[in-house]
Amino acid sequence: MSVLPPRPKGPPITSLRAFEAAARLGGFTRAADELCVTPGAVAQQVKALEAWCGVDLFERHAQGVRLSRVGVEVLPSLSAAFDAMGEAVSVLRRATAPGRVHISALPAVAQLWLSPRLPAIRAALADVEISVTALEAPPNLAREPFDLSVFYGEGDGRLIARDEIFPVCAPEVARQLQSIEDLANVPCLADAVWTQDWETWLSGCATQVPLPAPVRGPVYSLYALAVEEAVNGAGVLIGHSALVARHLESGALVAPFSRRVTLPRGLVLGVRGGEMSPPLTALVNLLISESRL
C-alpha cells in the first residue's frame, strides 16, 4: 500500500506581503497604512513568518525596527515577486475589461480638478468606462488595481501643473482687503491637511509684512469644502492654482493680492507600468493636454 507523504507547507502569503511591505517602507506603521491594517497586525504576520523560517527578519530596537542580514538578503526577491504578481493581475484586468480605466486621485484633486473634466473626457472616449477612487496617499501602481494616479508630489510621473498658492475669496470679501494687514480682520479659512499654507504664503511675501494678529479662522477636513465656503463668502482661503482655476475663471473667486508662491511639488500624473491599452493611452493624452505648464 503506497503512502503519500505530506507536502511541506510554505509560509502564508499574507505574512510574506506584510514582511515585504514593512521592509520596503521601513517600518510596521507605514506597511499598515499601505495594507489597510493595523501595525499590530503587520507585526503579528511578520512574527509568524519569522517562526516559520526560524530566524529574525527584523532587529527590534527602542527607536523602531531594522532589517536583519537575512531580511536584507530576501527583500529584493520578494519585492520582484510581488511586482510580477501585480503585473500579472494587470494583464488579467486588461484582458477581461479592456475598456475600463481606474483612476486614483487625492480627494481635492478628484473633486476640483478631475471631476469638471470628466464630461469632456466621456464625450471624447465614449467607449471607455472610467472609475475614480479618492485616496489620501498615492497608491503603488505596480501592486494596486489602478491605471492612473493624480496627486501632488515631487516623485515619478508626468508633471501636469505646478502648485502655486495665493489667497482667494469671494468678490464681496475682497472689497474688505486693501492690504495684507487687512487679513487680520477677516476669517482666514484653512485645510486640515495643508496646515502650513498660510505660513508658507506669508513668508513668501516680498514685503514680509508682520500681521498685528495671527491669521485665524475655521478649519475644514476637506479642501473642496473649504473652497465652497470661500465661494460662499465665509472668508479667505489659500488657493492652489490647479484647484481654484475654474472658480477664478467664472468670477466666483478672486485673488485679492498679486503675490503667488510656487511650491516645489506639483500635480503629477502617474501611469501604471507595462503595456498600455488604447483607451488608457487616449485618456493619458487627454489629461496631459490639460497641462498648465
C-alpha angles and dihedrals in degrees: 000000000000120000121209109213114222115261115242113252121238124219118282112267089229089061091048091049093048092050094046093050093046092047095046095045097039103243150029096258095057090044090052090053092052094045094042093235134106124277087242091058090052091049091050093051091048091051090051090053092048090051090051095051096035098230137089113257093187133039109224118221135169089253094050139278133316129192116261122225091266091047091053090049097052100038098083093052093047093047091050090048094052091045089052091048090051091052091048090053089049090053089050091050092049091049095049098038109021093163097055126097122184118201126193119199143166107269093246091048092047092051103037106026108023103034096059089053097050097084092057091043092051090049091051095043103035094162095052122094108213123196124186127201122187114220132174094222133032113267125233098259091197091061111022127072097256129113098194138019130198114194140138112259149108098246137098119323141065116309105227101169135013116231110243118173129201138144118279132182144154115288093250091056092046090061088067092056115081095149140007090262088066089071087081089067100052133057111269108209120215140192118233092226102038091051095153097057097103094044091048093050095044092048089052095053111115092221093053088210112187110221118228088233133016116266109260140168145117120336122216128200091211119055091206089059091050089052091051090050090050088053088049091056098253094136145288122317132189103248125212106219099230092046100048099034095103093048089051091049091051093046093239086120131028133192107238094192129045097219115108128180119209114214122214091243128069143184104289128196112212121196128199113250125245129048114344121221118232092253091051092047091050092049093048090052091050093051092046089052086062090061113133096199 
